[in-house]
Amino acid sequence: MIKSHPSEQLLVGYVAGELTPAMLMVVGTHVDMCPHCQQQVQDIEEQLAQKVMQNSSRVSSQLSIAEADAMLERIFNSQQGIQQPVAHEVNNLISLDGKRFTLPPTLARNSRHIGEWQHMVSHLWRAPVQVDEEQPLNLIYMSEGAQVPEHTHKGQEATVVINGVFHDEFDEYRDGDFILLDGHHKHTPATQAEDCLTLATLDAPMQFTSGISRLLNPFSSLFFR
């Protein structure tokens, strides 16, 4: 059962398309997996649609029929030069070291943006998802017995669990769980007897906080790029 969800504010931003491309992907992947948030998104869409209709009614009541027709014609003509979207192959499977994972629809539709797997350290691998030049987005695979060194964040870190389970000092996270952390949090993500595939984005470099891993801080901006 999914127990960790985006805030209502994030869901409103998701519906309105006001989040960064990387955050849209992370929140959208969670929504794909979470019936509770699917219902919330539907409710938000209906509320926003009602507001648009109300605003449209107020605007149209101030226009003459001729002015409204002219506006519609300008809108229609402006669409003529817009290229139709190109269809791309959807791949809903991703594999690593003989393991195969099913991607939720949002990720599957963007599978062409997923790069090659790269081994980072020990039991950690990553595959960049190239949808945002400014904000890194990565698939992170943690095999059994993996651990990311203790760290905090200069900005926000958003993570959704796609498959498996990991834990930190706060909780245990399973398929579909959404985790949003910032500089007020310090944690050590780890797996035990089960591996874990996540999708994660950072809007600022992480800051390692314990032991020899602190020597990596000058390079932390490269850690999840």
KOLDRENKOL-685696 format. One line per 4 residues: their letters; for each residue x, y, z of N, C-alpha, C. Coordinates in steps of 0.1 Angstrom, whole numbers. Layout:
<pts>
a> X,Y,Z,X,Y,Z,X,Y,Z | ...
</pts>
This chain:
<pts>
miks> 8,-12,0,0,0,0,9,13,0 | 6,22,-9,14,34,-10,10,43,2 | 20,48,9,17,56,21,23,70,20 | 32,73,10,38,86,9,35,92,-4
hpse> 29,104,-3,23,111,-15,28,125,-17 | 27,131,-29,30,145,-31,20,153,-23 | 23,165,-20,14,175,-14,4,179,-24 | -7,185,-19,-18,190,-28,-12,201,-37
qllv> -3,209,-31,3,220,-39,11,214,-51 | 18,203,-49,26,197,-60,16,191,-70 | 5,185,-66,-4,179,-75,-11,190,-83 | -14,202,-77,-20,213,-85,-10,218,-95
gyva> 3,219,-91,13,223,-101,15,213,-112 | 13,200,-109,14,189,-119,3,191,-129 | -9,192,-124,-21,194,-133,-20,206,-142 | -15,217,-136,-14,230,-143,-1,230,-152
gelt> 7,220,-151,19,220,-159,30,231,-155 | 29,234,-142,38,245,-137,51,239,-130 | 53,226,-130,65,221,-124,76,220,-134 | 88,218,-130,99,216,-139,97,202,-147
paml> 103,201,-158,101,188,-165,105,176,-157 | 116,177,-149,120,166,-141,110,163,-130 | 105,173,-123,95,171,-113,82,166,-118 | 78,171,-130,66,165,-137,67,150,-139
mvvg> 79,146,-143,82,131,-145,80,123,-132 | 86,129,-121,86,121,-109,72,121,-103 | 65,132,-103,51,133,-98,42,124,-107 | 44,126,-120,36,118,-129,37,103,-128
thvd> 50,99,-125,52,85,-123,45,80,-110 | 45,88,-100,38,84,-88,23,83,-90 | 18,93,-97,3,93,-100,-1,81,-108 | 8,77,-118,5,64,-125,3,53,-116
mcph> 10,52,-105,10,41,-96,1,42,-84 | -6,53,-82,-13,56,-70,-28,60,-73 | -37,51,-70,-51,54,-72,-56,66,-64 | -51,67,-52,-55,79,-44,-52,92,-50
cqqq> -40,93,-56,-36,106,-62,-42,107,-76 | -45,96,-82,-53,97,-95,-66,104,-93 | -73,100,-82,-86,107,-78,-84,121,-75 | -73,124,-68,-70,138,-64,-68,147,-77
vqdi> -60,141,-86,-57,148,-99,-70,150,-107 | -79,140,-107,-91,142,-114,-100,153,-108 | -100,154,-94,-107,164,-88,-101,178,-91 | -88,179,-91,-81,192,-93,-84,196,-108
eeql> -84,186,-117,-86,190,-131,-100,195,-133 | -110,189,-126,-124,194,-127,-125,208,-121 | -118,211,-110,-119,224,-104,-113,234,-113 | -101,231,-119,-94,241,-128,-103,243,-140
aqkv> -109,232,-145,-118,233,-157,-130,243,-154 | -136,242,-142,-147,250,-139,-142,265,-138 | -130,267,-133,-125,281,-132,-123,287,-146 | -118,278,-155,-115,283,-169,-129,286,-176
mqns> -139,278,-174,-152,280,-180,-158,293,-174 | -157,295,-161,-162,307,-155,-155,320,-161 | -142,319,-162,-134,330,-168,-138,332,-182 | -140,321,-190,-144,323,-204,-157,329,-206
srvs> -166,325,-196,-180,331,-197,-180,346,-195 | -171,350,-185,-170,365,-182,-164,372,-194 | -154,366,-200,-148,373,-212,-158,373,-223 | -164,362,-226,-173,362,-238,-185,371,-236
sqls> -190,373,-224,-201,382,-222,-197,397,-225 | -184,400,-225,-180,413,-228,-177,415,-243 | -178,405,-251,-175,405,-265,-188,405,-273 | -188,412,-285,-199,410,-294,-197,397,-302
iaea> -207,393,-309,-206,380,-316,-195,382,-327 | -194,393,-333,-184,395,-344,-170,395,-338 | -168,400,-326,-155,400,-320,-151,386,-316 | -161,378,-311,-158,365,-307,-154,356,-319
daml> -162,358,-330,-158,351,-342,-144,354,-347 | -141,367,-346,-128,371,-351,-117,365,-342 | -119,364,-329,-109,359,-320,-107,344,-323 | -119,337,-325,-118,322,-328,-110,320,-341
erif> -112,329,-351,-105,327,-364,-90,329,-362 | -87,339,-354,-72,342,-351,-66,330,-344 | -73,324,-335,-68,313,-327,-66,301,-337 | -76,299,-346,-76,287,-355,-64,289,-365
nsqq> -63,301,-370,-52,304,-380,-38,302,-373 | -37,305,-361,-24,305,-354,-20,290,-352 | -29,281,-353,-26,267,-351,-21,260,-364 | -23,267,-376,-19,261,-388,-4,258,-390
giqq> 4,266,-383,19,265,-385,25,255,-375 | 17,250,-365,22,241,-355,23,227,-360 | 35,222,-359,38,208,-363,31,198,-354 | 25,188,-360,19,177,-353,30,169,-345
pvah> 26,164,-333,36,156,-326,40,144,-333 | 53,140,-332,58,128,-339,56,116,-330 | 51,106,-335,49,94,-327,62,87,-325 | 65,83,-312,77,75,-309,73,62,-303
evnn> 82,52,-305,80,39,-299,80,40,-284 | 70,33,-278,69,33,-263,75,19,-259 | 84,20,-250,91,8,-244,88,8,-229 | 80,-1,-225,76,-1,-211,85,-11,-202
lisl> 96,-16,-208,105,-24,-200,119,-18,-200 | 126,-20,-189,140,-16,-188,147,-27,-181 | 159,-30,-185,167,-41,-180,180,-37,-175 | 185,-44,-165,199,-42,-159,204,-55,-154
dgkr> 215,-60,-159,222,-71,-153,212,-83,-152 | 204,-85,-163,195,-97,-163,182,-94,-156 | 180,-83,-149,167,-80,-143,159,-71,-152 | 146,-74,-153,137,-66,-161,127,-59,-152
ftlp> 124,-46,-155,115,-38,-147,104,-32,-157 | 92,-32,-153,81,-26,-160,80,-11,-157 | 81,-3,-166,80,12,-164,65,17,-164 | 62,25,-154,49,31,-154,47,40,-167
ptla> 34,43,-171,32,49,-184,39,62,-186 | 41,71,-176,48,83,-179,62,81,-183 | 69,72,-176,83,68,-180,83,61,-193 | 74,52,-195,74,44,-208,72,53,-220
rnsr> 64,63,-219,62,73,-230,75,81,-233 | 83,82,-223,96,89,-224,108,80,-224 | 106,68,-228,117,58,-227,128,62,-236 | 125,69,-247,136,73,-256,146,83,-250
hige> 142,89,-239,151,98,-232,160,91,-221 | 158,78,-219,166,71,-209,179,67,-215 | 190,71,-208,203,68,-213,208,54,-208 | 221,52,-210,227,39,-207,229,38,-192
wqhm> 229,26,-186,232,24,-172,247,27,-170 | 250,33,-159,263,36,-155,265,31,-140 | 276,24,-138,279,19,-124,285,31,-117 | 280,34,-105,285,45,-97,295,40,-87
vshl> 290,35,-76,299,29,-66,292,16,-60 | 300,7,-56,295,-5,-49,282,-11,-56 | 271,-10,-49,259,-16,-53,249,-6,-60 | 254,5,-65,246,16,-71,248,17,-86
wrap> 237,18,-93,238,22,-108,228,33,-110 | 230,40,-121,221,51,-125,220,51,-140 | 208,55,-145,206,58,-159,199,71,-161 | 206,81,-167,200,95,-168,188,95,-177
vqvd> 178,103,-173,166,105,-180,167,119,-185 | 169,121,-198,173,135,-203,161,143,-208 | 154,148,-198,142,156,-201,144,171,-196 | 155,174,-189,156,187,-183,171,190,-182
eeqp> 176,200,-190,190,204,-190,195,210,-177 | 186,216,-170,189,223,-157,189,214,-145 | 179,205,-145,177,197,-133,179,182,-136 | 189,175,-130,192,161,-133,180,152,-128
lnli> 177,142,-137,167,132,-134,174,119,-137 | 173,109,-128,179,97,-129,171,85,-124 | 172,74,-132,168,61,-126,179,57,-117 | 177,53,-105,187,48,-96,183,34,-92
ymse> 193,25,-94,191,11,-90,201,8,-79 | 195,2,-68,202,-2,-56,200,-17,-55 | 211,-24,-56,210,-39,-54,209,-42,-39 | 208,-55,-36,207,-59,-22,219,-55,-15
gaqv> 217,-49,-3,228,-45,6,235,-32,2 | 228,-24,-6,233,-11,-11,231,0,0 | 239,10,0,238,21,9,244,34,3 | 236,45,3,240,58,-2,246,65,11
peht> 258,70,11,263,77,22,254,87,28 | 254,89,41,246,99,48,247,113,41 | 236,119,38,237,132,32,224,141,35 | 226,153,32,214,163,33,214,169,19
hkgq> 206,180,18,203,186,4,204,201,5 | 211,207,-5,211,221,-6,198,226,-12 | 191,218,-19,178,221,-24,168,210,-21 | 160,206,-31,150,195,-28,154,182,-36
eatv> 151,171,-30,153,158,-37,139,151,-37 | 135,148,-49,122,141,-50,125,127,-56 | 119,117,-49,121,103,-53,108,96,-53 | 106,87,-63,95,78,-63,100,64,-65
ving> 95,54,-57,99,40,-58,92,34,-70 | 99,28,-80,92,21,-91,91,7,-88 | 101,1,-82,100,-14,-78,110,-17,-67 | 105,-24,-57,114,-29,-46,111,-21,-34
vfhd> 122,-21,-25,120,-14,-12,134,-9,-8 | 134,3,-2,145,8,5,141,15,18 | 150,18,27,147,24,39,157,35,43 | 154,44,52,163,53,58,160,55,72
efde> 165,65,78,162,67,93,148,71,96 | 140,75,86,126,79,88,116,68,86 | 118,60,76,107,51,72,112,40,62 | 103,32,58,106,22,47,97,26,35
yrdg> 102,25,23,95,30,11,94,18,1 | 82,17,-4,79,6,-14,73,11,-26 | 69,2,-35,64,6,-49,54,18,-48 | 57,29,-55,48,40,-56,50,51,-46
dfil> 57,48,-35,59,58,-25,67,70,-31 | 63,82,-27,69,95,-32,75,101,-19 | 88,105,-21,96,111,-10,101,124,-14 | 98,135,-6,104,148,-9,112,153,3
ldgh> 125,155,1,133,159,12,141,172,8 | 145,180,19,152,192,17,163,193,27 | 168,205,29,180,207,38,176,205,53 | 164,203,56,160,200,70,161,185,73
hkht> 164,177,62,165,163,64,179,158,61 | 183,148,69,196,141,67,193,126,68 | 197,118,57,193,104,57,204,96,50 | 202,83,52,211,73,46,203,62,39
patq> 199,64,27,191,54,20,199,41,19 | 191,30,21,198,16,20,188,6,17 | 193,-5,11,185,-17,9,190,-28,18 | 182,-39,20,186,-50,27,186,-63,19
aedc> 176,-71,20,175,-84,13,168,-82,-1 | 163,-70,-4,156,-68,-17,162,-56,-24 | 163,-57,-37,168,-45,-45,157,-35,-46 | 161,-23,-53,151,-12,-54,155,-4,-67
ltla> 145,-1,-74,146,9,-86,138,21,-83 | 144,33,-83,137,45,-81,140,55,-92 | 131,65,-93,133,77,-101,135,89,-92 | 146,96,-94,150,107,-85,155,119,-92
tlda> 151,131,-87,156,144,-92,161,153,-81 | 171,160,-84,177,170,-74,177,184,-81 | 173,194,-74,174,208,-80,186,215,-74 | 194,208,-66,207,214,-61,215,202,-57
pmqf> 228,203,-56,237,192,-52,234,187,-38 | 236,174,-36,235,169,-22,247,172,-14 | 247,171,-1,258,174,8,260,162,17 | 272,155,15,275,144,23,279,149,37
tsgi> 275,142,47,276,147,61,284,138,71 | 289,127,66,295,118,76,308,112,70 | 317,109,79,329,102,76,337,107,64 | 343,97,57,352,100,46,344,105,34
srll> 331,102,33,322,106,22,322,121,21 | 325,129,32,324,143,31,335,149,21 | 345,140,18,355,145,9,350,145,-5 | 338,139,-7,331,139,-21,323,152,-23
npfs> 322,161,-13,313,172,-15,317,181,-26 | 330,184,-29,333,192,-41,328,186,-54 | 325,173,-54,321,167,-66,306,162,-65 | 299,167,-55,285,161,-53,276,165,-64
slff> 279,176,-71,270,180,-82,271,171,-93 | 281,162,-94,282,152,-104,277,139,-101 | 273,137,-88,270,124,-82,258,118,-89 | 248,126,-92,235,121,-98,233,127,-111
r> 243,132,-118,242,137,-132,244,126,-142
</pts>
